Amino acid sequence: MISLGCAKNLVDAEIMLGSVLQRGMEITSRAEDADVLVVNTCAFIDSAKEESIEAILEAHQQRGLNKRSDQKLIVSGCMSQRFARDLHNELPEVDAFIGLDQVSELGAIVETILGKRPTLNAEHSTSNSDGSMLDVGRSAFAVHSGNDHFDFTFADTRPTYIPDYDTPRFRLTPAHSAYVKIAEGCNHPCSFCVIPQMRGKHRSRKPESVLAEIRALVGEGVREINLISQDTTYYGMDLWEAKAGPRQPVDSTRGPTLVSLLREIQQIEGEFWVRLLYTHPAHWSDELIETIAECDKVARYVDIPLQHIDESMLGRMRRETSRAHIEDLIHKLRAGIPGVTLRTTFIVGFPGEIDAEFETLLDFIRRSRFERLGIFKYSQEEGSRAARMPGQVPAKIKNSRYREAMAMQQSIAHDVAREKIGSELKLLVDQSHIARSEGDAPDVDARVVLSEPAPVGEFIRRTVTGSRGYDLLV
């Protein structure tokens, strides 16, 4: 399997592989030995879609070079969910496209494909010759049995699936670190984004399901739990009796929330830390800030994509927040959670962004001094509101603004790293000479380089002796 994109997509990949193992099949890292290849795609921005297409075509080319004409190729993930019908015609090399609701059913789908040797994605028919259906969970796949040919087609509905604590998974992360998806989908109407169209409405897992999974992971020796969803701070609000609005702050008096979940996680025995990723600024509350400060198992780390700070830009992006709210929230986070690491992302080159609005963003970055920050160049996503907006910014200007913003942040990040010299940090060891601090999420943030080897998967304490760019030396 080739899995592209974000950590949420990685969890989907783990669930797919778990379903394969549950059916008694084997997983191999050698593509030439596999009977089935799976490309788990991303469709967040244009570059992600291009990477996905390249991976699909390369997988097809490799099975030709390996003389494996009988090898099957399955495409899954966000691109498959969103563009299945178009891809069905454009990529006849692919044997089947499966959607996000079928991630737990890959094993059954593979059995079906291998049981029907003719290529699935050829001479596609839109109706059944005998009216029969292949029942794989909630999925509906048309069966064309007259000529021994299967044709997988998608139901025209948005996904509704969410995993449970006992959903089989084959973890693809290091043994000491895991992602736990606490919810799926998103209710926010951001004008640049099509994730709600691909992944459906926000739907939270029950607290007892999340807690059962975390207890099991900690019992297996996992030291880092990364909580993920499209909107982590909205967790539980869709389970309330009274509907929560799009700007509803976390309020545990009304029902399940991220606060109550974190306090339950704090009670789990064992040495580990839990990290919050993908929080939305609209839902933060004093209660949530106080909870993070009081729970020593919750990492002093907040991932909070802000996207912009200019008031007009926030309105056009439909971010459901304001500059005043964001600035007040950052002040509260730093004051309420001593030593917190703030990670955020911004978009440059959004339709209509003028020089003055970009300068407002630069000034905000300069003053806020985020410890971790990423910049995205706006991508014109088909089907989004922003794609139809006037004032699309030329690529040359986007690239220039990207370079300027990243150069500023690089200087800030290097200063932040140098300021750590002399301090003692708790570190989680990823490799014998590489670790991460509480302020570093896996794969996206900085590293700590160890002068002496340490046991992988364990916590250690070391004093920072120097820095090298973004990274610390101990």
C-alpha positions, 0 to 999 in steps of 0.5 A: 500500500502507498498512503499519501496525505495527512495523518487522518488518511494514514489512519484510514490506511491502517484500518484498510490493512487491518481488514485485510489481515482479518481476512487471513491475507498477508501484507508485503512491503515488496510491490512485485510480490503483491497480488493487490496494490492499493494507492490511498490518495489525497485530494486536499490541494492540486499538488496532492492530486498530482502526487496521487495520479503519479503514484497510481500511474507508477504503480501500474507501470511497475506491475508491467515491468514486473510482468504481473499482468494479473496484479490488481490495482485499487485506488482509495482515499479522498481523491477516489471518494470525490472523483470516482466517476471521472477517474473511472474513465480517465484511469482504465489502468485501475481495477477498482475505486473505493470510497471512505465508507469502505475503508473497513471493508478492503479485505472483503473487496480484495477477496471479491476482486481476486475471485473475479479475475477479469479487470474490473474497470473495463467495459463498465456497465451501469446496470446489473444483468441479474439485479444481484448485489454484493453486500459488503457492510453498507457498501453497494457494488453492482455485479455484472455476472453474465460475462463474469465481470465486476464493475464497482460503482459508488453510491452518491452519498457523503461518507458516514463511517467512523471507526470504533475502538475494536476496529482492526488496525495495522499500525503504520507508525512507530511502536511508541506513537499512534494517531487516534481519530476521535471524529470524522468530517467537518461542519465548517463552511470555509470557502477554500475547502472541499473537505466537507464534500469529501468526508461528510458532516462532523461525527464524533466517536463516543467517549468510551470508544476513544478511551478504550482505544487509548487504554489498549494503545498505552497497554501496548507501550505507546508513549504518544497519543496524537488526537486527530480529526478535521476539527478536534475542538468540536469533538462531542458537540454533535452528540449534544441534545441541543444543537451546537452552533458553528462558533460554539465554545467548548462547554462541558455543561452541555454534553460530551466535549474535548475537555471531558475526554482529556480529563478522562484520558488523564486518569489512564495509568501509564507514562504517556503524553497526548497531543492535540492536532487540528483545533479550530479557533472558533471553539476554544474556551477558558475551560479547555485552556484550564484543562490543558494546563491542569492535565500533565499528560496533555502536551503543552502543544496546540495545533491551531490553523488560523489561515489569515488574520486580516478581517476582510480575508477572514470574512472571505474565507468564511472562517467563522472567527475574527481578528480580535478573537484570534489575538485574544485567544493567543494571549489566553493560550500563552498566559494560561498554558505556561511554556505552550508551543503554538503551531499554526498555518496560513494561506497566502494568495487567496482570491482578492488578497491585496498587498496591504492584507498580506502585510497585515499577515506578515506583521501578525506573524512578526508580533506573534512569534509562533514556535511552529508555522507553515504556509500554504499557497492558495490552491483553486479547488474545484467545487469550492466557493473560493474557486469562483471568486474574482481576483484570483492571484497570479502564481508569481505573486503567490510564490513571492508571498510564500517565500517572504512569509517563510523567510520571516518564520525561519528567522523566528524559528531559529531564534526560538530554538536558540532560546532553548539552549540551557533548558532541560527538556523531556524528550521522546526518543524516535531513533537512537540519536533522534528525539522530539520534545513536547513541542514537536509533533511527528513528521511536521515539526523539528527534531532533537539530535542526541549526542549519546544514544538512547532507547527508542520509544522511551522518555528521557530528560536532557539539557539543550546544548545548542541548536542547528536551524530548527533542530535542537542539540542535546 
